Amino acid sequence: MRMTILGTSAAYPGPGGACSGLLVSEGMVNLLVDCGTGVVSNLQKHLDLRDVTDIIVTHMHADHFLDLIPYRYALRYGLEPRIESPVRLHLPPDGHKTLAHVVEVFAESKTFISEVFEVNEYDPASPLNLDPLTVRFMPVRHYIPAWGLTVTGNKRLAYSSDSGPCPELQQVADRADLLVCNIGACLESDSTSFWGHLKAAEAGSLAREAGVKRLLLSHLWPDCKHGWNLGQASKAFHGPVEIAETCRTYDL
């Protein structure tokens, strides 16, 4: 299993950066998890857009799905289509309605999304089989409905999505070979309670308690102190911990 980070920024991308997105590849499956602002640009550095087999959106905040719009234009007008194998788009419950509402002011048709992607809404209570990968979802604690997930193939990848501390994250992270953990608090002096996001120290504690082998911190504000956040996570988790690096590929 290989995982490529395509974006690491929270809410808005820093210079040359992108918001949330990661590419998981094993066998014939190329799975894009989240598609935030700037992800489509970085994705093309690693893979033809038509070679993505599946896209999963963990929740319907703009920094996790907005690049589906330029992705759609690329597949509709910019690239020779491959009708026999459309990209499968797996949205959270009611995600298709939300996406349709976002695009309705400029969409050329009511099938703006579905004429390009094979759209479905996943059932968070059931595994999603993308042979040889299996994706399992867990509801997490955010401002809107959101799901963390595990991707299991020859290794186990865990992705927290956006979440505050909650018991469900332990199930997401449990004995993962790699945990990609989104955080939200950035500054040493920041004492605000981020109900919908983890702090770096909380991410480290989660990794330790769940028996994770490696931890990557992602979803940082562009101007945050990377070194301080890394230090906070490292105090709680004594295994390998890094700040996720955009466009870097990690072998699990």
KARA-V108110 format. One record per residue. N is the residue number from 0. RES is the residue in three letters. PHI is phi in whole degrees, -180 to 180 (* if undefined). Layout:
BEGIN
N_RES_PHI / N_RES_PHI
END
This chain:
BEGIN
0_MET_* / 1_ARG_-121 / 2_MET_-132 / 3_THR_-115 / 4_ILE_-78 / 5_LEU_-106 / 6_GLY_-169 / 7_THR_-131 / 8_SER_-88 / 9_ALA_-90 / 10_ALA_70 / 11_TYR_-144 / 12_PRO_-81 / 13_GLY_-75 / 14_PRO_-55 / 15_GLY_73 / 16_GLY_-102 / 17_ALA_-155 / 18_CYS_-83 / 19_SER_-62 / 20_GLY_178 / 21_LEU_-145 / 22_LEU_-112 / 23_VAL_-114 / 24_SER_-128 / 25_GLU_-159 / 26_GLY_59 / 27_MET_-94 / 28_VAL_-97 / 29_ASN_-122 / 30_LEU_-105 / 31_LEU_-96 / 32_VAL_-107 / 33_ASP_69 / 34_CYS_-147 / 35_GLY_-79 / 36_THR_-54 / 37_GLY_93 / 38_VAL_-66 / 39_VAL_-62 / 40_SER_-61 / 41_ASN_-71 / 42_LEU_-57 / 43_GLN_-68 / 44_LYS_-73 / 45_HIS_-120 / 46_LEU_-160 / 47_ASP_-63 / 48_LEU_-56 / 49_ARG_-78 / 50_ASP_-91 / 51_VAL_-70 / 52_THR_-90 / 53_ASP_-146 / 54_ILE_-126 / 55_ILE_-118 / 56_VAL_-107 / 57_THR_-81 / 58_HIS_-167 / 59_MET_-96 / 60_HIS_-99 / 61_ALA_-56 / 62_ASP_-74 / 63_HIS_-121 / 64_PHE_-140 / 65_LEU_-64 / 66_ASP_-76 / 67_LEU_-62 / 68_ILE_-71 / 69_PRO_-64 / 70_TYR_-60 / 71_ARG_-61 / 72_TYR_-63 / 73_ALA_-62 / 74_LEU_-73 / 75_ARG_-84 / 76_TYR_-124 / 77_GLY_-92 / 78_LEU_-127 / 79_GLU_-64 / 80_PRO_-70 / 81_ARG_-117 / 82_ILE_-61 / 83_GLU_-71 / 84_SER_-143 / 85_PRO_-66 / 86_VAL_-68 / 87_ARG_-88 / 88_LEU_-108 / 89_HIS_-104 / 90_LEU_-100 / 91_PRO_-71 / 92_PRO_-52 / 93_ASP_68 / 94_GLY_-67 / 95_HIS_-65 / 96_LYS_-63 / 97_THR_-62 / 98_LEU_-64 / 99_ALA_-62 / 100_HIS_-67 / 101_VAL_-63 / 102_VAL_-92 / 103_GLU_-63 / 104_VAL_-74 / 105_PHE_-131 / 106_ALA_-64 / 107_GLU_-74 / 108_SER_-157 / 109_LYS_-74 / 110_THR_-105 / 111_PHE_-49 / 112_ILE_-89 / 113_SER_-73 / 114_GLU_-76 / 115_VAL_-115 / 116_PHE_-97 / 117_GLU_-87 / 118_VAL_-96 / 119_ASN_-146 / 120_GLU_-110 / 121_TYR_-74 / 122_ASP_-94 / 123_PRO_-61 / 124_ALA_-84 / 125_SER_-123 / 126_PRO_-65 / 127_LEU_-106 / 128_ASN_-91 / 129_LEU_-123 / 130_ASP_-35 / 131_PRO_-94 / 132_LEU_-101 / 133_THR_-124 / 134_VAL_-110 / 135_ARG_-122 / 136_PHE_-111 / 137_MET_-144 / 138_PRO_-65 / 139_VAL_-124 / 140_ARG_-99 / 141_HIS_-140 / 142_TYR_-76 / 143_ILE_-131 / 144_PRO_-55 / 145_ALA_-147 / 146_TRP_-132 / 147_GLY_-80 / 148_LEU_-152 / 149_THR_-119 / 150_VAL_-117 / 151_THR_-115 / 152_GLY_-140 / 153_ASN_-79 / 154_LYS_-138 / 155_ARG_-122 / 156_LEU_-106 / 157_ALA_-116 / 158_TYR_-133 / 159_SER_-72 / 160_SER_56 / 161_ASP_-92 / 162_SER_-160 / 163_GLY_-83 / 164_PRO_-59 / 165_CYS_-163 / 166_PRO_-60 / 167_GLU_-63 / 168_LEU_-64 / 169_GLN_-63 / 170_GLN_-71 / 171_VAL_-63 / 172_ALA_-83 / 173_ASP_-46 / 174_ARG_56 / 175_ALA_-69 / 176_ASP_-68 / 177_LEU_-148 / 178_LEU_-111 / 179_VAL_-95 / 180_CYS_-116 / 181_ASN_-80 / 182_ILE_-121 / 183_GLY_-138 / 184_ALA_-90 / 185_CYS_-122 / 186_LEU_-108 / 187_GLU_-59 / 188_SER_-86 / 189_ASP_-80 / 190_SER_-105 / 191_THR_-65 / 192_SER_-83 / 193_PHE_-91 / 194_TRP_-57 / 195_GLY_-98 / 196_HIS_-142 / 197_LEU_-89 / 198_LYS_-91 / 199_ALA_-59 / 200_ALA_-64 / 201_GLU_-68 / 202_ALA_-63 / 203_GLY_-63 / 204_SER_-64 / 205_LEU_-60 / 206_ALA_-61 / 207_ARG_-66 / 208_GLU_-68 / 209_ALA_-90 / 210_GLY_69 / 211_VAL_-73 / 212_LYS_-82 / 213_ARG_-141 / 214_LEU_-128 / 215_LEU_-117 / 216_LEU_-94 / 217_SER_-135 / 218_HIS_63 / 219_LEU_-96 / 220_TRP_-65 / 221_PRO_-56 / 222_ASP_-101 / 223_CYS_-79 / 224_LYS_-85 / 225_HIS_-61 / 226_GLY_-62 / 227_TRP_-66 / 228_ASN_-64 / 229_LEU_-62 / 230_GLY_-64 / 231_GLN_-64 / 232_ALA_-67 / 233_SER_-68 / 234_LYS_-66 / 235_ALA_-93 / 236_PHE_-125 / 237_HIS_-97 / 238_GLY_-84 / 239_PRO_-63 / 240_VAL_-138 / 241_GLU_-141 / 242_ILE_-82 / 243_ALA_-58 / 244_GLU_-111 / 245_THR_-60 / 246_CYS_72 / 247_ARG_-93 / 248_THR_-103 / 249_TYR_-114 / 250_ASP_-90 / 251_LEU_-88
END
